[in-house]
Amino acid sequence: MRTTHAPRPTLALGGFSPTFLGLEIKRLVRNRRTVVFTLVMPPVFFVIFGLQSDYSSNYAFAHGNVTAYIAISMAVYGAMLAATSGGAMVSVERAQGWSRQLRLTPLRPVAYIVTKMLVAMTMGLASVVVVFVVAAFVGADMPIWVWIATGLIAWLGSSVFAAFGLFMGYLLPSENVMQVLGPVLAVLAFAGGLFVPLSDTGWFSVVAQFTPLYGLATVARAPFTAVSGGTLAVAVLNLVVWAGVFIVGAAMLFRRDTGRV
């Protein structure tokens, strides 16, 4: 005899719940290893890259100095790292069977993906703030509107990597996800010109435009460097396309995972 399941009730916003969002944020903040990893490493990298003698705060560049340029890059890196790590924590939930339990609730894949992205972005915002506070104390100089604009772009743009973390969390087993993501994020940071500025010519600069981090890095720096309209348009397109790829991919893998109940 074949057993049929009653259809799940349909709720507004696909079952999105502010209460569930708050609980998820609290759970993330209690993970000390994740907090230290995402709030300590970016400022340390900023000190390493931004306070070398060749990049002193006295060296003027664009709308401020080179130290400020490095601060923006490290804020983007911190937001990316935090958002990806937060999203990838879904791999642990998969191992514990939590994602299968969600199949019994009215929560829809898109609402679940949005909730997880918001949770990851909360840590991304904290990382951006920490990097900028350290940068302000050690001599980074740029107009206040540039501080605000670049910080907001770095934070909001990190949603792309929150989706990337979710995608990888569903794609890889829990015991391997962070071991894989660490080197992958480092490669993306170099390929996207986050640690070393890209040249205007050459094959590598062309290839870099197709990597996930190029768009976020370029758009976040735009208020500081005043990039050309053509370059900015390519960067925005890059950001939108990769966001779509990761969100759709994460939603598909979530459906596949919960569909196994």
N, C-alpha and C positions, 0 to 999 in steps of 0.2 A: 504494500500500500504506500503510495507516494504522499509525503507530507508537504503541505504548502505553508508558506510563511505569510502572515498578515503583513500588508504593506506598512512601512513606517509612516507615522503622522508627519505632515508637512508643516513646518514652523516658519515664521517670518525670518528673513535673512539667513535661511538655511540652517537655523538652529544656533546661530551665533549667540553666545552668552557672555556678558560682562563679568559675571561671577566666575565662570570657567576661566576667562582670561586672567582675572586677578589671582586665582589659585595657581595658574601656570607660572605667572611672574614670581610669586612667592617661592614656588618650588625651585625655579631657576636661581634666584638670589641665594637660596640656602646651599647651593652647590659651590662650596668654597674653591674647589679646584678650577671650575669654570670662571668664577669671579676673578681669581688671581691671574689666570691665564689671559683673560681678555682686558683686564684693567692695569696690569703691570707691564706686560711685554711691549705694548705700543709706546708708552712713555719712555721705556728703556731704549727702544730702537730710535726714538726721537733724539734722546741725549747722545746716542752713538753717532747718528748721521747728521744731526743738526748743530752740534756744538764743536765740530772739528775746526781747526784753525782756518781752513779754506772756506768755511761757511760761517764766519763770525757774524754777529748781529750788526756789525758796522758796514757790511757789504750790501749796498742798496740793490734792489731788484724789483722790477714791476711796481706794484702799489705798496711796497714795503721793503723788506730785506730777505735774504736767502733763508734765514732761520725761519721766517714765517712760511715760506714756500715749503720747506721740509715739514713744518708743523701741519700744514694742510695735508700733505701726502701721508703722514703718519696717522692723522685723524681718519683719513679714508681707510688706511690699513687696519686701524683699530676697530672701526665700525664693521668692516668686512669680516675680520676675524671673529668678533663677538657675535655678529648676526649668523655667520656660518656655523659656529660652534653651538649656538642656541638652537638653530634649526636641526642640526645633526643629532641632537639629543633624542630625537624621535626614534632613532635606532634602538635605544635602550627600551623604549616603550614597546617596540615591536617584539623584542626578545622576551618581555614580561607578559605579552599577550594583551596589552592595553588597547592597541589599535583594533584588535578583533572585538573587544568589548564595545568599542564605539560603533560597531556595525549594528548593535542592538538599540542605539539611540537615534533620535531624529537629526543628529548632527550630519550635515552634508559635507562632502569632500572640500568644496570651496571654502565653507565656513571654518572648517578645521585648519585648512592651509593658512587662511587669513589670521586665525588666532595664533597659530604657531609663529607666523611671521612677525606679528606684533610683539609677542613675547621676546623673540630674538632681537628685534629692533630696540627694545627697552635697554638691553645690555649694550647694544651698539651706541645708543645715545650717551650712556654713562662713559663709554670708552672715549667718545669724541670730547666730552667735557673734560675728562681727566687730562688728555693730551693737550688741549688748548690752555688749561690752567697752568700746566707745567711750562708750556711754551711762553705764556705771558710773563712768567717769573724769570725766565732765562734770556729774555731780550727779543722775542719775536715781535715784529712791528708791522702793523697794517691797520687801515681805517676800521673803525668799529663796525661799519656796515659790511665790510669784507669778512670780519670775524664771524658775524651772524650768518651771512649768506653762505659762506663755505662750510660752516658747521652744519647748517640745515641741509645743504645738499649732500654732504657726506653721510649724514644720518638717514635722510629719506632714501637716498640711493642704496643704502645698505639693505633695503628690502629685497633687492635682486639676489643678494647673497644669503639672505634668510631663506629664500626659496631654493637657492642652490644647496644649502645645508639640508633642507627637507628632502630634496631630490636624492642627494647622496645618502641620507639616513635611511631612506627606503630602498636604495639600490644596494647598499653594502651591509654586511652583518655587523652587529653592534661591537664585536671585539676588534674590528679592523677599521671602522669608519674614521676615527681621529688620526690613526697612523697613516691613512691614505690622504686625508684632507690637509694635514700639515705640510707635506712636500708640495701638494697640488697648489695650495694657496701661495706658497713661496714662489713657485714657478709663475703663477698668474701675476703676482706682484711685479716681478722682473719683466715679464712679457708685456705688461700693460704700462710700463714706464713709471711705476710708483717709486721704486728705489733709485733708478737711474733714468734721467730724462731721455726721451727718444729724440733722435736726430730728425731733421726735416727731410732727409733723403735716405735712400737705401731700402733694400728688401725687407729688413727687419721692421722698419717703421710702418711699412705697408701691412705686413702680417699682424703686427700689434693691434691694428685697428679692428681686427676680427676677434680679439680675445675679450673675455667677459669684463675684465677690470679696466680696459682702456676707456670705455665710455664714462664710468663713474669717476675715474681719476681726472679726466679732461674736463668734465662738466663741473666738478667740485673746485677745480683750480681756475675756472673761467672768470669769476669775479676778481680774482687776484691778478691773473696774467692778461686778461682781455684778449682771448684767442679770437681768431678770425671767424666770421659767420659760417664759412664752409666747414671748417674744422669742428666747430661746435655742433653743427647739424649732423655730421657723421657720428660724433660722440653720443648725441641724444638718441639717434637711431640705434646705435649699438646697445645703449642702455635699455631701450624699449624692447628690442628683439630678444636679448638675453633674458630679460624679466619674463617675457612671454614663454620662452622655451622652458625655463625652470619652473614656473608656476604650473603650466600645463603638464609638464613631466611629473612634478610632485603630486598633482591631483590624480593623474592616471595611475601612478604607483600606489597611492592611497586606496583608490578603488580596487585595484588588484589585490592589495593586502587584506582589506576588510571583506572582500568578496569571497574569501576562502573559508568564512565561518560556516 
